[in-house]
Amino acid sequence: MVRVKRGNVAKKRRQKYLDLAKGYVGSNSRLSTMAGEQVVQSLQFAYIGRRLKKREFRKIWIYRINAAAHTRENIYSKLIGCLRNIDIFINRKMLSLLAFHDLPVFNTLERESRKSILFTR
């Protein structure tokens, strides 16, 4: 049987992790075993971070809407509830952008939501 030399295959396998670990500090970017472990851990953190980012942005949007509602002597929960009552289904991202960049339009929406309070009583 012919002898098979596997140097190229093994080197490619290790190089794959070393390429992904480029920029890591110390032996995490130089030793193939440690680089492989660090790449796996980094990918897990990235996966978790993508989910946490969604939560953090939603929190920021709610803070902005609440701050804008407070300037009009209203609160976030009543504003959202009243907008739902009058069938204005605008998501929190767009509502926070309106509150942050286009206050007259936000004030109009807030005014409309106050009208629904009068009708429900």
MARLO-255496 format. One record per residue: residue number from 1; residue in three letters; x, y, z of N, C-alpha, C, O in turn. Coordinates in steps of 0.1 Angstrom, whole numbers. Layout:
<tidos>
  num  residuo   n.xx   n.yy   n.zz  ca.xx  ca.yy  ca.zz   c.xx   c.yy   c.zz   o.xx   o.yy   o.zz
  NUM      ALA      X      Y      Z      X      Y      Z      X      Y      Z      X      Y      Z
...
</tidos>
This chain:
<tidos>
  num  residuo   n.xx   n.yy   n.zz  ca.xx  ca.yy  ca.zz   c.xx   c.yy   c.zz   o.xx   o.yy   o.zz
    1      MET      8    -12      0      0      0      0      9     12      0     20     13      6
    2      VAL      4     23     -7     12     35     -8     10     43      5     -1     44     11
    3      ARG     21     49      9     21     58     21     14     71     17     17     77      7
    4      VAL      5     76     26     -2     88     24      3     98     34      3     96     46
    5      LYS      8    110     29     13    120     38      1    130     39     -5    135     30
    6      ARG     -2    134     52    -14    142     55    -10    156     59    -19    163     65
    7      GLY      2    160     57      6    174     62     -3    185     57     -6    194     64
    8      ASN     -6    185     44    -14    195     39    -28    196     45    -33    207     48
    9      VAL    -35    185     46    -48    185     52    -48    190     66    -57    198     70
   10      ALA    -39    185     74    -38    189     88    -35    203     89    -41    210     98
   11      LYS    -26    208     81    -23    223     82    -35    231     78    -37    242     84
   12      LYS    -42    227     68    -54    235     64    -64    235     75    -70    246     77
   13      ARG    -66    224     82    -76    223     93    -72    233    104    -80    240    109
   14      ARG    -59    233    107    -55    242    118    -55    256    113    -58    265    121
   15      GLN    -51    258    101    -51    272     96    -64    279     96    -66    291     97
   16      LYS    -75    271     94    -88    276     94    -91    283    107    -97    294    107
   17      TYR    -88    277    118    -90    283    131    -80    295    134    -84    305    139
   18      LEU    -68    294    129    -59    305    131    -63    317    123    -61    329    127
   19      ASP    -69    315    111    -74    327    103    -86    333    110    -86    346    110
   20      LEU    -94    325    117   -106    331    124   -101    338    137   -107    348    141
   21      ALA    -90    334    142    -85    339    155    -75    351    153    -69    356    162
   22      LYS    -74    356    140    -65    367    137    -69    379    145    -81    383    145
   23      GLY    -60    385    152    -64    397    160    -65    394    175    -66    403    183
   24      TYR    -66    381    179    -67    378    193    -53    380    199    -43    380    192
   25      VAL    -53    381    212    -41    385    219    -33    372    223    -39    362    227
   26      GLY    -20    373    221    -11    362    226    -12    349    219    -14    348    207
   27      SER    -12    338    227    -12    325    222    -26    321    216    -27    311    209
   28      ASN    -36    329    219    -49    326    213    -49    329    198    -58    324    192
   29      SER    -40    336    193    -39    338    179    -28    330    172    -26    330    160
   30      ARG    -19    323    180     -7    317    175     -8    301    176     -3    295    167
   31      LEU    -13    296    187    -14    282    189    -27    276    184    -38    281    188
   32      SER    -27    266    176    -39    261    169    -49    256    179    -61    259    178
   33      THR    -45    249    190    -55    244    200    -61    255    207    -74    255    208
   34      MET    -54    265    212    -60    276    220    -68    285    211    -78    290    215
   35      ALA    -63    286    198    -71    295    189    -84    288    186    -94    295    185
   36      GLY    -84    275    184    -97    268    182   -107    270    193   -119    272    191
   37      GLU   -102    268    206   -111    270    217   -116    284    218   -128    287    221
   38      GLN   -107    294    215   -111    308    216   -121    312    205   -130    319    208
   39      VAL   -119    306    193   -129    309    183   -143    303    186   -153    310    184
   40      VAL   -143    291    192   -156    285    196   -163    294    206   -175    297    205
   41      GLN   -155    298    216   -161    307    226   -165    320    221   -176    326    225
   42      SER   -157    326    212   -161    339    206   -174    338    198   -182    347    198
   43      LEU   -175    327    190   -187    325    183   -200    324    192   -211    328    188
   44      GLN   -198    317    203   -209    316    213   -213    330    218   -225    334    219
   45      PHE   -203    338    222   -205    352    227   -212    360    216   -221    368    219
   46      ALA   -208    358    203   -214    366    193   -229    362    191   -237    371    188
   47      TYR   -232    349    192   -246    344    191   -254    351    202   -265    355    200
   48      ILE   -249    350    214   -256    356    226   -258    371    224   -269    376    227
   49      GLY   -248    378    219   -248    392    218   -258    397    208   -264    407    209
   50      ARG   -260    389    197   -270    393    187   -284    392    193   -293    400    189
   51      ARG   -287    384    203   -300    383    209   -301    395    220   -312    401    221
   52      LEU   -290    397    227   -290    408    237   -292    422    230   -298    431    236
   53      LYS   -287    423    218   -288    436    211   -302    440    209   -306    452    210
   54      LYS   -310    430    205   -325    433    203   -332    438    216   -340    447    215
   55      ARG   -328    432    227   -334    436    240   -330    450    243   -338    458    247
   56      GLU   -317    453    241   -312    466    245   -318    477    237   -322    488    242
   57      PHE   -320    475    224   -326    485    215   -340    487    219   -345    498    219
   58      ARG   -348    476    222   -362    478    226   -362    486    239   -371    495    240
   59      LYS   -353    484    248   -353    492    261   -350    507    257   -357    516    263
   60      ILE   -341    510    248   -338    524    245   -350    530    238   -353    542    241
   61      TRP   -357    523    229   -369    529    223   -379    532    233   -386    543    232
   62      ILE   -381    523    243   -392    526    253   -388    538    262   -396    546    265
   63      TYR   -375    539    265   -370    550    273   -373    563    266   -377    573    271
   64      ARG   -370    564    253   -372    576    245   -387    579    244   -391    591    245
   65      ILE   -395    569    241   -410    572    241   -415    577    254   -423    587    254
   66      ASN   -411    571    265   -415    575    278   -410    589    281   -418    597    287
   67      ALA   -398    593    277   -393    606    280   -401    617    272   -405    627    277
   68      ALA   -404    613    259   -412    623    251   -426    624    257   -432    634    256
   69      ALA   -432    613    262   -445    613    267   -446    621    280   -456    628    283
   70      HIS   -435    620    288   -435    628    300   -435    643    298   -440    650    306
   71      THR   -429    647    287   -429    661    284   -443    666    281   -446    678    282
   72      ARG   -452    657    277   -466    661    274   -475    656    286   -487    655    284
   73      GLU   -469    654    298   -477    650    309   -485    637    307   -497    636    310
   74      ASN   -478    627    301   -484    614    298   -474    604    302   -462    607    305
   75      ILE   -478    591    302   -468    581    305   -468    570    294   -478    569    286
   76      TYR   -458    563    293   -456    553    282   -467    543    281   -473    541    270
   77      SER   -471    537    292   -481    526    291   -494    531    287   -501    525    279
   78      LYS   -498    543    292   -511    549    287   -511    553    273   -520    551    265
   79      LEU   -499    558    268   -498    563    254   -499    551    245   -507    551    235
   80      ILE   -492    540    248   -493    528    239   -507    522    239   -512    518    229
   81      GLY   -513    521    251   -526    515    252   -536    523    245   -545    518    238
   82      CYS   -535    536    246   -545    545    239   -543    545    224   -553    545    216
   83      LEU   -531    544    219   -528    543    205   -534    530    200   -539    529    188
   84      ARG   -533    519    207   -539    506    203   -555    507    203   -561    502    194
   85      ASN   -560    515    212   -575    517    212   -580    523    200   -591    520    195
   86      ILE   -572    533    195   -577    540    183   -571    534    170   -571    541    159
   87      ASP   -566    522    171   -561    514    160   -550    521    152   -549    521    140
   88      ILE   -540    526    160   -528    531    154   -517    521    159   -513    522    170
   89      PHE   -514    512    150   -504    502    153   -490    506    147   -487    503    135
   90      ILE   -483    514    155   -470    518    151   -460    512    160   -462    512    173
   91      ASN   -449    506    155   -440    499    164   -431    509    172   -431    521    169
   92      ARG   -425    504    182   -418    512    191   -405    519    185   -402    530    189
   93      LYS   -400    512    175   -388    518    169   -392    531    161   -385    541    163
   94      MET   -403    530    154   -407    542    146   -412    553    155   -410    564    153
   95      LEU   -419    549    166   -424    558    176   -413    566    183   -414    578    185
   96      SER   -402    558    186   -391    565    192   -383    574    182   -378    585    186
   97      LEU   -383    570    170   -377    579    160   -385    592    158   -379    603    157
   98      LEU   -398    591    158   -406    603    158   -404    611    170   -403    624    169
   99      ALA   -403    605    182   -401    613    194   -388    620    194   -386    630    200
  100      PHE   -378    613    188   -364    618    188   -362    629    177   -354    639    180
  101      HIS   -367    627    165   -364    635    154   -375    644    149   -373    655    144
  102      ASP   -388    640    151   -399    647    146   -409    649    157   -420    642    156
  103      LEU   -407    658    166   -415    660    177   -429    664    174   -439    660    181
  104      PRO   -432    673    164   -445    677    161   -454    665    157   -466    665    161
  105      VAL   -449    656    149   -457    644    146   -460    636    158   -471    631    159
  106      PHE   -450    634    167   -452    626    179   -463    633    187   -471    627    193
  107      ASN   -462    646    188   -472    654    196   -486    652    190   -496    651    198
  108      THR   -487    651    177   -500    649    171   -505    635    175   -517    633    178
  109      LEU   -497    625    174   -501    611    178   -505    611    193   -515    605    196
  110      GLU   -498    618    201   -501    618    215   -514    625    218   -522    621    226
  111      ARG   -517    636    210   -530    643    211   -541    634    207   -552    634    214
  112      GLU   -539    626    196   -550    617    192   -552    606    202   -563    602    205
  113      SER   -541    602    209   -543    591    219   -551    597    231   -558    589    238
  114      ARG   -549    610    234   -557    615    245   -572    616    242   -580    614    251
  115      LYS   -575    617    230   -589    617    226   -596    604    229   -607    603    233
  116      SER   -588    593    227   -594    580    230   -597    578    245   -605    570    248
  117      ILE   -589    585    253   -592    584    268   -606    590    270   -613    585    279
  118      LEU   -609    601    264   -621    608    266   -633    599    261   -644    599    268
  119      PHE   -631    591    250   -642    583    245   -644    571    254   -655    565    254
  120      THR   -634    565    260   -635    553    267   -641    555    281   -645    545    287
  121      ARG   -641    567    286   -647    570    300   -662    570    300   -668    572    310
</tidos>
